[in-house]
Amino acid sequence: MAEFCRRCGAEIVTANLMDIDPGVDRAHFALVLPGDRLRQLSLTEWRLFVELYRRHGRVVPNVELTRAARIPAYALSEQIRRLRKLLLGSRFRLLTHQSYGYELMVQGDPIRGSSRRAAV
């Protein structure tokens, strides 16, 4: 059974990965931009980001994203639009898989390889 961080709600394994990722400031629920600037995410945006980050490089179905973010299905596209806008300038990109889900790509990710699809 998975253990969850009391502070951010992420699984412990995901939280540990986020702690060492230079593009994420888990303590402030924010993305780290060039120049060490922070871009704050709302609670819903953070939940979406964590679910996508947990499986970055793989497609996350819409139904799983709505469950993780605790939002109704009709609100997902608007929340994804907001998250995508907030990701601009960061090392993260969102890919859309029409009628199925979304995929978070991490630029410069040595594990997944950044030579795969690079842009939205």
Secondary structure, 3 states (H helix, E strand, C coil): CCCECCCCCCEHHHHHHHHHCCCEEHHHCEEEEHHHEEEECCHHHHHHHHHHHHCCCCEEEHHHHHHHHCCCHHHHHHHHHHHHHHHCCCCEEEEEECCCEEEEEECCCCCCCCCCCCCC
